[in-house]
């Protein structure tokens, strides 16, 4: 609900667009936030665009100086709401 409240605050502050971004396991939370904002609080808000992608990360050792072999792919989403 904190993210929902933040979106509503932006819209009430005069913003025409709000972008919700998430990576990995938080993607479902971003979708839930967009749907709660649209259906429960601000029915005049529409989805302008949805972008998906992949970020590639290279892990480091604990001292952050030695690169570990291989990289990890993490899915990303960006949902843009407009009023």
N, C-alpha and C positions, 0 to 999 in steps of 0.2 A: 504493500500500500504506500510505502514511502516514494517509490518511483511514480506511482499513479498521482500522488499528491504533487510531486514535482512537475509533472506534465500539466496538470490542471493549473498550477500556479503560473507556469509560463504562459499558458493560453489566456488566463485572466489578466496577466500583465501586459497583454497586447501582442504577443507573438503570433504570427500567422502560420508558422511551421515549427514543429518540434521533432527532433531526430532521436530515436532510441537505438542504441548500438549495444551489441552483446557478442560474446565469444564463447564457444564451447558449450558447457552444460547450462549456461545462463540464457541460452537462446530461447528456451521455453518460457522463461520468466519475462523476457522482452515481449514475446507474443502475447502473453497474458496481460501485461501492462497495457499494450495497445488496445486489446479487446475490452478491457474493463473501462478504460478512458472513453472509448467509442460507445459502448453499449449502456453503461451505468451512469456516467457523469456528463458527458458532452456528446449528445447524439448528432450534433451538427459537424463533428470532426470526421474527416474522411482520410483514408490511406492514400497518400500521394504516390509513394513508391516503396518498393521493397528490394533491397540489394543483398545478394549473398556472395560469399567469397571464402577464401582460405588464406590464413596467415601461416607462415612457416617460421618456426622457432628453432634455434640451435641451443641446446642446453649447455650450461657451463658447470664446472666443479664448484664446490662451496666457496672457494676463494675467488671465483669469477675471473680467473686468468687463463684457465685451461679449458679449451673447447672439448666437449664430449662428442664422440663419433655419432653421426646421424643427426637427423632433424625431425621435428614433430610438426604435423599439420593440425591446425585448429580451425574449425569452421567459424565463420562470422556472419552476422546479419545486421542490416541497418534498415529500420522501419521509419519512414518519414510520414508524420501526420500533419494535415493541414486543416485550417479552419476556413 
